[in-house]
């Protein structure tokens, strides 16, 4: 047991046991913790964690006993879980989970005993009793005690993880296979819901069998790894943001693939419709100040997607840099008069040449590979910019968006083709007041 002096250097000789740190209040504790050594801090953290497990087991036991002796207060609260939430800082769903675990533990004394001594966490106990309540159809009743031992072994000790417990459950479900398909392999349960929100975003919720999930995780693995910057700065994106970026790239690669099948007579792709005049007249900022100090909104249309509707002109121009362009001539009432054959703005030959010149994303310091880049028109083709090498540059989607969407916010980067026939990048004054041109990134080798 560690012991330390709270008043070292202050004349107070009161000696306090380390256990008092765990059992006492946290009020004012932060101002005294500096007096503890690193080993004492580690011991306090471990002791506090063990105390939390102990109190969790006490709460489950007390709440379960209450549920078996309901009084007027519990009845008025519609159950002990709701009563607990109403009298603590817990949410109702958490109170109900505590009550449910207490009831579920009653028929399984081995699990209860391990949980009560703090050798099994709340979450792991929930997983184990759920397995015990609904064992595999092919498992004989006499095999349950041995299965419980295996699950408790995976759930006990500091090395226990939820992944280990779930792996044991999955293994047992396959060991005792029956004629029924195990839930993890039942593709009939697969669901994917995609819905647009009021602000034009999209919410995706899915539930898939293990094999589909494995394919998805395998496909996303390389696309979601943290990617440090060129100077070694760690990737600042959260895991959820990296997964979202990887999923976006996965879809993009699929749509670029020749084996995507046919949808409505065409390969699946993103369709965006926009008036040619609106695309050409696009301004960096749609709302511009008027002479009277107000804000004038120009009479411009927006892009339109068949599935999700409106798309900003800025994003439409971004997509329009490297796209398959189809032209439809409309009359004054919007009825089509003629349609010209579609054409690829940036040809395959031009893309090969761009890769040879830019080696990937050309933005200074970026190491994005060529396969993840767009061909950006330095002067947009809708404004008369030609689709030629001296008006094109390869940019990853992040830096491509920077060129189209960030002007007027942190300042606009400018791209110029130098006398060396390579792109140069001029930073905004907020980054370099002198705006010294920076050469394209050529450090990444294909």
Backbone torsions as a table, in degrees:
resi	resn	phi	psi	omega
1	UNK	NA	127.1	-179.8
2	UNK	-78.7	150.0	177.3
3	UNK	-136.8	140.5	178.7
4	UNK	-145.6	164.7	-175.4
5	UNK	-102.9	116.5	179.9
6	UNK	-64.4	-28.5	-170.8
7	UNK	-106.5	25.0	179.0
8	UNK	-58.1	122.7	179.7
9	UNK	88.2	-3.7	-177.0
10	UNK	-119.0	0.2	178.9
11	UNK	89.0	-7.1	179.4
12	UNK	-90.3	120.2	-176.2
13	UNK	-98.4	12.1	-178.2
14	UNK	-64.2	125.4	-179.6
15	UNK	-101.1	137.3	-174.7
16	UNK	-127.9	136.0	175.4
17	UNK	-73.9	150.1	179.5
18	UNK	-60.9	-31.7	179.8
19	UNK	-60.3	-27.2	179.0
20	UNK	-68.1	-25.1	176.9
21	UNK	-64.6	-40.7	-177.9
22	UNK	-76.0	-43.0	-175.8
23	UNK	-82.7	-18.2	-178.1
24	UNK	-85.3	-174.4	-179.6
25	UNK	-82.9	153.6	177.0
26	UNK	-84.2	-6.7	-179.5
27	UNK	-64.2	121.2	179.8
28	UNK	78.7	-3.5	-176.0
29	UNK	-68.0	-38.4	-177.1
30	UNK	-57.8	-34.1	-179.6
31	UNK	-74.4	-10.5	-179.4
32	UNK	-110.6	-14.3	-174.6
33	UNK	-63.8	-20.9	-179.2
34	UNK	-62.2	-20.0	-178.7
35	UNK	-77.0	-13.8	-179.9
36	UNK	-84.5	145.8	174.2
37	UNK	-77.3	170.3	-179.3
38	UNK	-62.3	-39.9	-179.9
39	UNK	-66.8	-35.5	177.6
40	UNK	-69.2	-38.0	177.3
41	UNK	-64.6	-41.1	178.2
42	UNK	-63.4	-41.9	179.1
43	UNK	-63.9	-38.8	179.1
44	UNK	-66.0	-39.5	179.3
45	UNK	-64.1	-41.6	178.9
46	UNK	-66.6	-42.9	-180.0
47	UNK	-63.9	-41.0	179.1
48	UNK	-63.7	-39.2	179.1
49	UNK	-64.9	-41.3	177.7
50	UNK	-64.8	-36.8	179.3
51	UNK	-66.8	-36.2	177.5
52	UNK	-63.4	-43.5	178.1
53	UNK	-61.9	-41.1	179.7
54	UNK	-62.8	-46.7	-178.8
55	UNK	-68.5	-31.5	176.5
56	UNK	-62.4	-44.0	178.9
57	UNK	-65.8	-39.2	177.1
58	UNK	-61.2	-44.8	-178.6
59	UNK	-63.4	-43.1	179.4
60	UNK	-61.0	-43.4	-178.8
61	UNK	-65.0	-44.3	-178.8
62	UNK	-65.6	-44.4	-179.6
63	UNK	-64.2	-38.1	178.8
64	UNK	-65.4	-41.2	177.6
65	UNK	-63.9	-39.2	177.1
66	UNK	-61.6	-40.3	-177.7
67	UNK	-63.8	-25.5	179.1
68	UNK	-88.1	-6.3	176.9
69	UNK	-131.6	61.3	-176.2
70	UNK	-64.8	135.1	173.7
71	UNK	-113.8	-170.5	-176.0
72	UNK	-59.8	-37.9	-178.3
73	UNK	-64.8	-44.1	-179.5
74	UNK	-66.9	-40.5	179.6
75	UNK	-63.9	-40.6	-179.9
76	UNK	-66.9	-27.5	-179.3
77	UNK	-88.6	2.2	179.4
78	UNK	61.0	45.6	174.9
79	UNK	117.8	155.1	-176.3
80	UNK	-69.0	-31.9	179.0
81	UNK	-63.7	-44.6	177.9
82	UNK	-67.6	-37.0	177.8
83	UNK	-62.5	-43.0	-179.7
84	UNK	-61.7	-42.5	179.2
85	UNK	-64.7	-37.6	-178.3
86	UNK	-69.3	-21.9	-176.6
87	UNK	-111.5	8.0	176.4
88	UNK	-137.9	-172.2	177.5
89	UNK	-94.1	13.1	178.4
90	UNK	-76.7	155.0	170.1
91	UNK	-82.2	157.2	-177.9
92	UNK	-57.8	-42.4	-178.5
93	UNK	-61.5	-35.3	179.3
94	UNK	-72.6	-38.6	176.4
95	UNK	-61.8	-39.8	179.2
96	UNK	-68.7	-33.9	177.3
97	UNK	-64.9	-39.9	178.6
98	UNK	-63.8	-45.8	179.0
99	UNK	-64.1	-39.9	-178.5
100	UNK	-66.3	-39.6	179.5
101	UNK	-65.7	-41.5	178.8
102	UNK	-57.2	-44.8	179.1
103	UNK	-67.9	-37.8	-177.1
104	UNK	-70.4	-27.1	-178.2
105	UNK	-74.8	-21.3	-173.1
106	UNK	-54.8	-45.8	-177.0
107	UNK	-78.1	-2.4	-173.6
108	UNK	-126.9	79.5	-174.9
109	UNK	-62.0	-29.9	-180.0
110	UNK	-65.8	-41.7	177.5
111	UNK	-68.5	-41.5	179.5
112	UNK	-59.6	-44.7	-178.2
113	UNK	-62.1	-43.4	179.7
114	UNK	-67.5	-37.2	178.0
115	UNK	-67.7	-39.9	-176.4
116	UNK	-67.7	-30.8	179.3
117	UNK	-86.0	2.6	177.0
118	UNK	80.0	22.5	-179.8
119	UNK	-102.9	10.8	178.7
120	UNK	-150.3	126.3	-176.8
121	UNK	-74.0	165.7	178.7
122	UNK	-57.8	-48.2	-176.6
123	UNK	-63.7	-40.0	-179.9
124	UNK	-70.7	-36.4	176.5
125	UNK	-62.5	-37.9	178.1
126	UNK	-62.0	-44.2	179.6
127	UNK	-63.6	-41.6	-176.3
128	UNK	-68.1	-46.3	-178.6
129	UNK	-69.2	-28.9	175.9
130	UNK	-64.4	-39.6	176.2
131	UNK	-65.5	-43.5	-178.2
132	UNK	-64.0	-36.3	-179.0
133	UNK	-73.3	-31.9	-179.7
134	UNK	-131.1	70.8	-179.0
135	UNK	-70.5	165.6	177.6
136	UNK	-56.6	145.3	-176.5
137	UNK	-60.0	-31.9	-177.0
138	UNK	-89.0	3.9	-177.2
139	UNK	-86.7	124.2	176.9
140	UNK	-69.7	153.2	-175.9
141	UNK	-60.7	-35.6	-177.3
142	UNK	-70.5	-12.2	179.6
143	UNK	-84.7	-11.5	-174.9
144	UNK	-60.9	-46.2	-179.7
145	UNK	-57.3	-41.5	179.1
146	UNK	-65.7	-38.3	177.8
147	UNK	-64.4	-39.1	178.3
148	UNK	-63.0	-41.1	178.1
149	UNK	-59.9	-42.9	179.7
150	UNK	-64.6	-41.2	-179.7
151	UNK	-67.8	-41.1	179.1
152	UNK	-66.8	-34.6	176.9
153	UNK	-63.4	-39.0	179.2
154	UNK	-73.0	-25.6	-174.9
155	UNK	-95.2	-4.6	-173.7
156	UNK	-101.5	151.8	175.6
157	UNK	86.0	169.1	-175.4
158	UNK	-70.2	-17.2	-179.8
159	UNK	-90.0	0.6	-179.9
160	UNK	-68.0	137.1	175.7
161	UNK	-136.2	156.7	177.4
162	UNK	-61.9	-34.5	178.9
163	UNK	-61.8	-41.5	178.6
164	UNK	-62.6	-45.3	-179.4
165	UNK	-62.4	-44.6	180.0
166	UNK	-64.4	-36.6	178.7
167	UNK	-64.9	-39.7	177.5
168	UNK	-64.2	-43.3	178.6
169	UNK	-60.8	-45.5	-179.6
170	UNK	-63.0	-38.6	179.3
171	UNK	-65.7	-43.8	180.0
172	UNK	-64.4	-36.5	178.8
173	UNK	-63.9	-31.3	179.9
174	UNK	-85.9	-30.0	176.5
175	UNK	-63.5	-41.2	-178.5
176	UNK	-102.9	49.9	179.9
177	UNK	-62.8	145.4	174.7
178	UNK	-124.4	-172.8	177.5
179	UNK	-66.8	-21.0	179.1
180	UNK	-80.7	142.3	178.5
181	UNK	-71.7	129.9	177.2
182	UNK	-62.3	149.0	-177.2
183	UNK	-53.3	-36.6	-176.6
184	UNK	-68.0	-16.5	-178.1
185	UNK	-115.9	6.6	-176.8
186	UNK	-85.1	100.0	-177.6
187	UNK	-72.0	-16.7	178.0
188	UNK	-67.8	-17.3	177.9
189	UNK	-86.4	-8.7	-176.3
190	UNK	-61.6	134.6	178.3
191	UNK	-141.5	143.6	173.8
192	UNK	-142.9	118.9	-180.0
193	UNK	-113.8	127.5	179.2
194	UNK	-124.5	119.2	-176.7
195	UNK	-136.3	141.5	176.0
196	UNK	-86.0	146.5	179.9
197	UNK	-97.5	175.7	-177.9
198	UNK	-65.7	-27.5	-179.5
199	UNK	-94.2	14.0	173.4
200	UNK	87.5	3.4	176.5
201	UNK	-87.1	178.7	-176.5
202	UNK	-127.6	133.2	177.1
203	UNK	-107.3	130.6	-178.9
204	UNK	-120.0	126.8	175.6
205	UNK	-132.0	131.0	-176.4
206	UNK	-141.2	158.9	176.3
207	UNK	-144.4	112.1	-171.9
208	UNK	-124.8	160.4	174.1
209	UNK	-69.5	166.3	-173.8
210	UNK	-61.7	-39.3	-178.0
211	UNK	-66.3	-44.5	177.0
212	UNK	-62.0	-42.0	177.7
213	UNK	-62.2	-38.7	178.0
214	UNK	-63.9	-42.8	178.3
215	UNK	-63.2	-41.2	-179.9
216	UNK	-65.1	-46.7	-179.8
217	UNK	-64.7	-37.2	177.6
218	UNK	-65.3	-41.4	179.9
219	UNK	-67.0	-32.5	-177.1
220	UNK	-87.2	-17.4	-170.8
221	UNK	-51.7	-56.7	-176.6
222	UNK	-69.3	-25.4	-176.5
223	UNK	-84.6	-11.0	-174.5
224	UNK	-114.1	5.2	179.9
225	UNK	-70.5	144.9	175.6
226	UNK	-58.4	136.4	-178.6
227	UNK	-120.3	104.4	179.6
228	UNK	-64.7	154.9	175.8
229	UNK	-71.7	171.6	-177.2
230	UNK	-60.7	-30.1	-179.4
231	UNK	-88.1	6.3	178.3
232	UNK	92.6	-2.1	179.0
233	UNK	-61.7	129.0	-178.3
234	UNK	-61.0	151.6	176.7
235	UNK	-62.4	122.3	-176.3
236	UNK	-86.8	-5.1	-178.2
237	UNK	-72.3	144.3	174.9
238	UNK	-72.8	166.3	179.0
239	UNK	-61.2	-38.9	179.2
240	UNK	-65.1	-38.1	179.3
241	UNK	-69.4	-39.5	178.0
242	UNK	-64.1	-38.6	178.3
243	UNK	-65.4	-41.9	178.6
244	UNK	-63.7	-43.0	178.5
245	UNK	-63.8	-41.0	179.0
246	UNK	-65.3	-39.3	179.0
247	UNK	-65.0	-39.9	176.8
248	UNK	-61.0	-44.5	179.9
249	UNK	-66.5	-35.4	178.7
250	UNK	-62.9	-45.1	178.3
251	UNK	-64.0	-41.7	-178.9
252	UNK	-62.0	-42.2	179.1
253	UNK	-65.8	-38.2	179.0
254	UNK	-62.0	-44.8	-178.9
255	UNK	-68.1	-22.7	176.7
256	UNK	-83.9	-7.7	-175.2
257	UNK	-83.7	148.2	-178.7
258	UNK	-80.8	-8.3	-175.6
259	UNK	-105.2	33.7	-177.1
260	UNK	-89.4	0.6	-179.8
261	UNK	80.8	-164.8	-175.7
262	UNK	-127.9	137.2	178.1
263	UNK	-133.7	110.6	-178.3
264	UNK	64.9	33.7	178.7
265	UNK	85.6	0.7	-178.9
266	UNK	-134.5	159.8	170.2
267	UNK	-64.3	146.1	177.8
268	UNK	-57.5	136.8	-179.3
269	UNK	-161.9	173.2	176.6
270	UNK	-92.7	120.2	176.9
271	UNK	-98.3	128.6	173.3
272	UNK	-129.4	124.7	179.0
273	UNK	-105.3	136.1	177.5
274	UNK	-155.1	148.4	176.2
275	UNK	-67.4	131.7	-177.5
276	UNK	-59.9	-36.6	179.5
277	UNK	-64.2	-41.7	-179.1
278	UNK	-65.7	-37.1	179.9
279	UNK	-67.1	-39.4	-178.5
280	UNK	-74.9	-31.6	-175.8
281	UNK	-91.9	7.7	-177.6
282	UNK	-58.9	137.5	176.2
283	UNK	-108.0	159.9	179.1
284	UNK	-61.7	-33.4	177.9
285	UNK	-131.3	119.6	-173.8
286	UNK	-65.8	-36.4	179.8
287	UNK	-94.4	118.2	-177.2
288	UNK	-119.5	145.8	-179.6
289	UNK	-64.9	146.9	175.0
290	UNK	-100.9	169.6	179.4
291	UNK	-62.4	-29.0	-178.3
292	UNK	-84.1	5.8	178.2
293	UNK	91.6	-8.6	179.1
294	UNK	-85.0	-166.3	-179.9
295	UNK	-122.6	127.8	178.8
296	UNK	-104.2	130.5	177.3
297	UNK	-101.5	111.2	-178.1
298	UNK	-60.3	151.8	-177.5
299	UNK	-80.6	73.4	-179.0
300	UNK	-115.7	145.3	175.6
301	UNK	-82.6	-177.8	175.7
302	UNK	-128.3	169.7	173.9
303	UNK	-71.3	162.9	-178.9
304	UNK	-141.0	128.1	177.1
305	UNK	-104.6	138.9	-177.3
306	UNK	-58.7	-34.4	-177.2
307	UNK	-86.2	-48.5	-169.9
308	UNK	-113.8	2.7	171.5
309	UNK	83.5	-134.8	-168.7
310	UNK	-60.8	144.1	174.5
311	UNK	-138.9	134.1	-176.8
312	UNK	-60.0	154.1	179.3
313	UNK	-64.2	-35.7	178.8
314	UNK	-60.7	-46.6	179.6
315	UNK	-68.5	-34.0	177.6
316	UNK	-64.0	-41.2	177.9
317	UNK	-65.8	-36.9	177.9
318	UNK	-60.3	-47.4	178.7
319	UNK	-65.9	-30.6	-176.8
320	UNK	-74.5	-10.7	-179.9
321	UNK	-65.2	-40.5	-173.8
322	UNK	-134.6	80.2	-171.1
323	UNK	-140.5	173.8	170.9
324	UNK	-98.7	112.5	-170.2
325	UNK	-97.7	127.3	173.5
326	UNK	-120.1	135.9	-178.2
327	UNK	-112.2	127.9	177.4
328	UNK	-122.3	124.7	178.9
329	UNK	-90.0	125.0	-177.5
330	UNK	-113.3	154.1	174.3
331	UNK	-87.2	-174.6	-176.5
332	UNK	-63.7	-19.2	-178.9
333	UNK	-99.1	5.0	178.8
334	UNK	84.8	8.2	178.7
335	UNK	-84.9	137.1	-178.5
336	UNK	-69.7	134.1	176.7
337	UNK	-103.4	-36.0	-176.2
338	UNK	-158.9	152.6	177.3
339	UNK	-132.0	128.2	179.4
340	UNK	-91.8	149.7	179.2
341	UNK	-57.5	139.4	179.4
342	UNK	-68.8	154.8	178.9
343	UNK	-144.7	149.7	177.1
344	UNK	-83.5	120.5	-177.7
345	UNK	-60.8	-49.8	179.0
346	UNK	-103.8	115.8	-176.2
347	UNK	-74.3	164.4	177.8
348	UNK	-61.2	-37.7	-179.9
349	UNK	-65.7	-41.8	178.9
350	UNK	-63.7	-38.3	-179.8
351	UNK	-65.3	-39.8	176.6
352	UNK	-59.8	-43.1	179.4
353	UNK	-66.2	-39.0	178.6
354	UNK	-64.0	-39.5	178.2
355	UNK	-64.3	-40.5	178.8
356	UNK	-63.8	-34.5	-178.1
357	UNK	-83.9	-46.5	-170.2
358	UNK	-95.3	-17.8	177.7
359	UNK	63.2	17.8	-174.0
360	UNK	127.7	-154.3	176.7
361	UNK	-63.0	126.6	-174.9
362	UNK	-83.0	-9.0	-176.8
363	UNK	-61.4	135.7	-176.5
364	UNK	-53.2	126.6	176.8
365	UNK	87.8	-8.1	-177.6
366	UNK	-87.2	140.7	-179.1
367	UNK	-116.4	22.7	-177.9
368	UNK	-68.5	135.3	-175.4
369	UNK	-72.7	158.1	-176.9
370	UNK	-56.5	-35.5	-176.8
371	UNK	-63.9	-18.2	-177.4
372	UNK	-103.8	20.1	-174.8
373	UNK	-114.3	158.9	170.7
374	UNK	-108.6	155.2	171.5
375	UNK	-90.1	109.9	-176.0
376	UNK	-92.8	131.1	173.0
377	UNK	-80.0	117.6	178.7
378	UNK	-60.5	-47.4	168.3
379	UNK	-109.3	118.9	-170.7
380	UNK	-58.9	142.1	-177.6
381	UNK	-62.9	-28.0	178.6
382	UNK	-68.1	-21.0	176.9
383	UNK	-99.3	16.8	177.3
384	UNK	96.4	5.1	179.1
385	UNK	-73.4	127.0	-177.6
386	UNK	-77.4	155.9	176.0
387	UNK	-91.9	73.5	-179.9
388	UNK	-129.4	163.9	-174.3
389	UNK	-56.0	-39.7	-177.6
390	UNK	-77.3	3.4	174.4
391	UNK	-123.0	11.7	-177.7
392	UNK	-124.1	149.9	175.6
393	UNK	-153.5	141.6	178.0
394	UNK	-81.6	129.4	178.0
395	UNK	-136.4	139.8	171.9
396	UNK	-67.4	165.2	-175.0
397	UNK	-61.0	-35.1	-179.7
398	UNK	-65.4	-47.0	-179.4
399	UNK	-77.0	-27.2	173.5
400	UNK	-63.1	-44.3	178.4
401	UNK	-64.5	-35.2	177.4
402	UNK	-58.3	-41.0	-178.8
403	UNK	-69.4	-29.2	-175.3
404	UNK	-97.0	-29.4	-167.5
405	UNK	-113.3	-15.5	-169.6
406	UNK	-98.4	-1.8	-178.3
407	UNK	-63.7	142.7	-179.9
408	UNK	82.1	-3.5	-179.3
409	UNK	-109.3	-62.4	175.2
410	UNK	-112.6	9.5	-176.5
411	UNK	99.1	154.7	-173.6
412	UNK	-105.7	130.5	170.6
413	UNK	-75.7	145.2	178.8
414	UNK	-120.1	138.7	178.9
415	UNK	-112.4	132.4	176.4
416	UNK	-131.0	145.1	172.7
417	UNK	-89.4	121.8	-175.2
418	UNK	-83.1	-179.1	179.7
419	UNK	-65.8	-17.6	177.7
420	UNK	-86.3	6.5	-179.4
421	UNK	62.5	26.4	175.7
422	UNK	-122.0	154.4	-178.2
423	UNK	-73.0	140.8	173.8
424	UNK	-122.1	145.8	-174.8
425	UNK	-115.4	125.1	-179.7
426	UNK	-104.9	114.6	-175.8
427	UNK	-74.3	159.8	176.9
428	UNK	-72.2	161.8	-178.7
429	UNK	-58.5	-28.3	-179.7
430	UNK	-65.6	-21.5	178.5
431	UNK	-99.9	-42.7	179.4
432	UNK	-141.5	102.9	-178.6
433	UNK	-56.5	-29.8	-179.7
434	UNK	-84.3	-12.7	178.2
435	UNK	53.2	51.4	177.6
436	UNK	-72.1	130.0	179.1
437	UNK	-62.4	141.2	179.2
438	UNK	-114.5	136.5	-179.1
439	UNK	-69.8	155.9	177.1
440	UNK	-62.3	152.1	178.4
441	UNK	-73.1	122.2	177.7
442	UNK	-128.5	20.0	-176.7
443	UNK	-78.5	-25.0	-177.6
444	UNK	-84.2	126.6	-178.0
445	UNK	-105.5	133.1	177.7
446	UNK	-80.5	NA	NA
